[in-house]
């Protein structure tokens, strides 16, 4: 009796498995017969990144798309109003699909993602600017997102560069007219932004040219880039940055001023908070900052070396460069930032190391040795620079 039951059970299992295989084969045959008739595929040869389906998973995914052919081939609306849509660099397919649904451009996030996955297009959505419409089908939206309508250029602004260097780069890389950009920076008008609230009257945008890689349309204006720089800087600031600045007794403009000096002084990243503490301690003590980079900034372009930063600066030059940016001659902070500081230097000023240091001298390997007293500092100068 037991043997009969086992035979019966195995037979049932076999028949169920056979039925499943027949169903799958039948479904695949149906899929092959209807492939292309339901209009659920894009012309792969016309879509960069498209691929031919392969494997059982792709065939099953294809059958799923066929069952949703009507939704794939039907627009979300009959509204033909153009809708600007931007894909940012590095944005994920699910993030893009979610925003498309929120704008009423597609109805089903999951279906759109599967449609992209099936055609191998989920990894090739091109960053850029688009004009979409709600009366486009899901397939038309997917195709449109493979070809940015606005051609873009990319420019990388290094940390520690002054406005003139940025302007030269923009001209050299054919991003825009660098002289127009520099004029906009110096004039300091034409744009408004929350980060500019405490900027002194008449001040330009030096210090606000946040170092980062930017994607810009070919016809970008200086104002376009300046606004992106300010937005990016705001995004990189810690949430409680205003409280941090207030705790240091600084306006944001003053934070950027100190950070720009730290950016030019620091070679070893870990030293930024300590260098910031030295300058803040000097300000609090009413001392001269004696910051070499401010003298270099005041000296400007050096024709002999075709550089904007003279190095080294001699002791005689410390005393002969008559400029309010010369912190050897004028006490307190200079009139404003001397370059674009990166996030780490800004954070170093917002959260400086808690020290009593008032002096530092370069060791010669990029690092510095710090001192609390003038006597100790003079000893360090003798040790590392061989002079009193």
C-alpha positions in Angstrom: 0.0 0.0 0.0 2.8 2.4 0.9 4.5 1.7 -2.4 1.3 2.6 -4.3 0.9 5.9 -2.4 4.5 6.8 -3.2 4.0 6.0 -6.9 0.8 8.0 -6.9 2.5 11.0 -5.2 5.5 10.9 -7.6 3.1 10.7 -10.5 1.2 13.8 -9.3 4.4 15.7 -8.8 5.6 14.7 -12.3 2.3 15.7 -13.9 2.3 19.1 -12.1 5.9 19.7 -13.2 5.1 18.7 -16.8 2.0 21.0 -16.8 4.2 23.9 -15.6 6.8 23.2 -18.3 4.0 23.0 -20.9 2.6 26.3 -19.6 5.9 28.0 -19.8 6.7 26.7 -23.3 3.2 27.7 -24.4 3.6 31.1 -22.9 7.0 31.5 -24.6 5.5 30.4 -27.9 2.7 32.9 -27.5 5.3 35.5 -26.7 7.3 34.8 -29.8 4.2 35.0 -31.9 3.1 38.3 -30.4 6.6 39.9 -30.0 6.5 43.1 -31.9 2.8 43.0 -32.6 1.8 44.5 -29.3 4.3 47.3 -29.7 5.9 46.8 -26.3 9.5 46.9 -27.6 11.6 49.9 -28.7 13.6 49.8 -31.9 16.8 48.6 -30.3 19.0 49.6 -33.1 17.8 53.2 -32.7 18.4 53.4 -28.9 21.9 53.8 -27.5 22.4 51.1 -24.8 19.6 48.9 -26.1 20.2 45.2 -26.1 18.5 42.0 -27.3 16.8 40.0 -24.5 18.5 36.8 -23.5 17.8 34.0 -21.0 14.6 32.8 -19.3 14.5 35.8 -17.0 14.3 38.2 -19.9 11.7 36.1 -21.7 9.5 36.1 -18.6 10.0 39.8 -18.2 9.0 40.2 -21.8 5.8 38.3 -21.2 5.1 40.6 -18.2 5.5 43.6 -20.5 3.3 42.1 -23.1 0.5 41.7 -20.6 0.8 45.4 -19.9 1.1 46.4 -23.6 -1.9 48.8 -23.4 -0.4 50.8 -20.6 3.0 50.9 -22.2 1.6 52.2 -25.5 -0.9 54.6 -23.9 0.0 58.1 -22.8 -0.6 59.1 -19.3 -2.7 62.1 -20.5 -3.7 63.9 -23.6 -2.0 67.1 -22.4 0.6 68.2 -25.0 2.2 71.0 -22.8 6.0 70.7 -22.9 7.4 69.9 -19.4 11.1 70.6 -18.6 12.8 67.5 -17.1 16.3 67.3 -15.8 18.3 64.2 -15.1 21.3 64.9 -12.7 24.5 63.0 -13.1 24.5 59.8 -11.1 20.7 59.8 -10.6 19.2 56.3 -10.3 16.6 54.8 -12.5 14.1 54.5 -9.7 14.6 58.1 -8.7 14.0 59.2 -12.3 10.9 57.0 -12.6 9.5 58.3 -9.4 9.8 61.9 -10.5 8.3 61.1 -13.9 5.3 59.7 -12.1 5.0 62.7 -9.8 4.9 64.9 -12.9 2.2 62.8 -14.5 4.5 61.6 -17.3 4.1 57.9 -16.6 1.5 56.0 -14.5 3.5 53.1 -13.1 7.0 53.4 -11.7 7.6 49.7 -11.5 6.4 49.0 -15.0 8.6 51.8 -16.4 11.6 50.4 -14.6 11.0 46.9 -15.9 10.6 48.3 -19.4 14.0 50.0 -19.1 15.5 46.9 -17.6 14.2 44.6 -20.3 15.9 46.8 -23.0 19.1 47.4 -21.0 18.3 51.1 -20.8 18.2 51.5 -17.0 21.9 52.2 -16.9 22.1 54.5 -19.9 19.7 57.3 -19.0 21.6 60.3 -20.0 22.1 63.3 -17.7 20.9 66.5 -19.1 17.9 68.6 -19.9 14.7 67.3 -21.7 11.4 68.5 -22.9 8.7 65.8 -22.3 4.9 65.8 -22.6 2.2 63.9 -20.8 0.7 62.7 -24.1 3.9 60.7 -24.7 3.7 57.0 -24.3 6.0 55.2 -21.9 8.1 53.9 -24.8 8.4 57.5 -26.2 9.5 58.8 -22.7 12.1 56.0 -22.5 13.4 56.8 -25.9 13.5 60.5 -25.3 15.6 60.1 -22.1 18.4 58.5 -24.2 19.1 61.8 -26.0 19.6 65.0 -24.0 18.2 67.9 -26.0 20.6 70.4 -24.3 24.2 69.6 -24.9 26.3 70.1 -21.9 29.9 70.8 -21.0 31.8 69.9 -17.8 34.2 72.0 -15.9 36.1 71.3 -12.7 37.1 74.2 -10.4 40.0 73.2 -8.1 40.1 74.2 -4.5 42.1 77.2 -3.6 41.8 79.1 -6.9 41.1 82.8 -7.1 38.5 84.3 -9.4 41.1 85.1 -12.1 42.2 81.5 -12.3 38.6 80.3 -12.7 38.0 82.9 -15.4 41.2 81.8 -17.3 40.0 78.1 -17.1 36.6 78.9 -18.4 38.1 80.7 -21.4 40.7 78.0 -22.0 38.1 75.2 -22.0 35.6 77.2 -24.1 33.0 77.1 -21.4 32.2 80.8 -21.6 34.0 84.1 -21.9 36.2 84.3 -18.9 36.4 88.0 -19.0 32.6 88.3 -18.7 32.6 85.8 -15.8 35.4 87.8 -14.0 33.5 91.0 -14.5 30.3 89.5 -13.0 32.4 88.2 -10.0 33.9 91.6 -9.4 30.7 93.5 -9.8 28.9 91.2 -7.3 25.5 92.0 -8.6 22.8 90.4 -10.9 22.1 87.4 -8.6 20.6 86.9 -5.2 21.1 83.9 -2.8 20.6 83.2 0.9 24.4 82.8 1.4 25.0 86.3 0.2 22.9 87.9 3.0 25.8 89.1 5.2 28.1 90.0 2.3 29.4 93.5 2.8 28.1 96.2 0.4 30.2 96.5 -2.7 31.8 93.1 -2.2 32.2 90.7 -5.2 31.8 87.0 -5.3 35.4 86.0 -4.6 35.2 83.2 -2.0 31.8 82.0 -3.2 33.2 80.2 -6.3 32.8 76.8 -4.7 35.3 74.3 -6.0 33.4 71.4 -7.7 32.7 69.7 -11.0 29.9 71.4 -12.8 27.8 70.4 -15.8 26.6 73.4 -17.8 24.6 73.9 -20.9 26.6 75.1 -23.9 25.0 78.6 -23.7 25.5 79.0 -19.9 26.0 82.5 -18.6 28.2 83.7 -15.8 25.1 84.1 -13.7 24.2 80.4 -14.4 27.5 79.2 -13.1 27.5 81.5 -10.1 24.1 80.3 -9.0 25.2 76.7 -9.3 28.3 77.4 -7.3 26.2 79.0 -4.5 23.6 76.2 -4.5 26.4 73.6 -4.4 28.1 75.4 -1.5 24.8 75.5 0.4 24.3 71.8 -0.2 27.8 71.0 1.2 27.4 73.0 4.4 26.5 71.2 7.6 22.9 71.5 8.7 23.8 73.6 11.7 26.4 75.8 10.0 24.7 79.1 11.1 24.9 78.2 14.7 28.5 77.0 14.3 29.5 80.4 12.7 27.7 82.3 15.5 29.6 80.2 18.1 32.9 81.4 16.5 31.6 85.0 16.5 31.8 85.1 12.7 29.5 86.1 9.9 29.4 83.6 7.0 31.5 86.1 4.9 34.1 86.0 7.6 34.0 82.2 7.7 34.7 82.1 4.0 37.5 84.7 4.5 39.3 82.6 7.1 38.6 79.3 5.2 40.2 80.7 2.1 43.4 81.4 4.0 43.3 77.9 5.5 42.8 76.5 2.0 45.9 78.1 0.8 48.0 77.3 3.9 47.0 73.6 4.5 48.8 70.9 2.6 48.1 68.0 5.1 44.3 67.7 5.2 44.3 66.8 8.9 46.0 70.1 9.8 43.1 72.3 8.6 41.3 72.5 11.9 44.5 73.3 13.7 45.6 76.0 11.2 42.1 77.5 11.5 42.5 77.6 15.3 45.7 79.6 14.9 44.1 82.3 12.8 41.0 82.5 15.0 43.2 82.7 18.1 45.1 85.6 16.5 41.9 87.4 15.7 40.7 87.0 19.2 44.0 88.2 20.6 44.0 91.3 18.4 47.2 90.1 16.6 48.2 90.5 13.0 47.3 87.4 11.0 50.7 87.4 9.2 49.2 85.1 6.6 51.5 84.6 3.6 48.6 83.7 1.2 47.0 87.1 1.7 50.3 88.8 0.6 50.4 86.6 -2.4 46.8 87.5 -3.3 47.6 91.2 -3.0 50.7 90.8 -5.3 48.5 89.4 -8.1 49.7 88.0 -11.4 53.4 87.3 -11.8 54.5 87.7 -15.4 57.9 86.1 -14.8 56.3 82.8 -13.8 52.9 83.2 -15.4 51.3 82.4 -12.1 48.7 84.1 -9.9 50.4 83.1 -6.6 54.0 84.2 -6.0 56.0 81.7 -4.0 58.1 82.1 -2.1 57.4 85.6 -0.8 60.4 87.3 0.7 60.5 89.1 4.1 61.0 92.4 2.3 57.9 91.9 0.3 55.9 91.3 3.4 56.6 94.9 4.4 56.5 96.5 0.9 53.2 95.3 -0.5 50.8 98.1 0.4 47.4 96.5 0.3 44.6 95.9 2.9 45.0 92.2 2.0 48.6 92.3 3.4 47.9 90.9 6.9 51.5 91.7 7.9 50.7 95.5 7.6 47.0 95.5 8.4 45.5 93.9 11.6 42.5 91.6 11.7 40.9 89.8 8.8 41.6 91.0 5.2 38.7 92.7 3.4 37.4 89.4 2.1 38.2 85.8 0.9 41.2 85.3 -1.3 40.1 82.1 -3.1 37.4 79.4 -3.2 37.7 77.2 -0.2 36.5 73.6 -0.2 34.1 71.9 2.2 36.9 70.7 4.5 38.4 74.1 5.0 35.0 75.8 5.6 34.2 73.1 8.2 37.6 73.6 9.8 36.7 77.2 10.5 33.2 76.3 11.7 34.6 73.6 13.9 38.3 74.5 14.6 40.6 72.5 16.9 40.5 73.7 20.4 44.1 74.9 20.9 46.1 77.8 22.3 48.4 77.9 19.3 49.3 81.3 17.9 52.1 80.4 15.6 53.1 77.7 13.1 56.0 77.1 10.7 56.4 74.7 7.7 58.5 71.7 8.3 59.4 71.4 4.6 57.3 68.3 3.9 54.0 70.0 3.7 53.2 69.6 7.4 53.6 72.3 10.1 54.9 72.6 13.7 52.7 74.7 16.0 53.6 76.8 19.0 51.8 78.8 21.7 54.5 81.3 22.5 56.7 83.6 20.4 59.8 82.1 22.0 58.8 78.6 21.1 57.9 79.7 17.6 61.3 81.4 17.1 63.0 78.1 18.1 60.9 76.2 15.5 61.8 78.8 12.9 65.5 78.3 13.7 65.1 74.5 13.5 63.1 74.3 10.3 64.1 77.4 8.4 67.6 78.1 9.8 66.8 81.7 10.6 65.8 83.9 13.5 
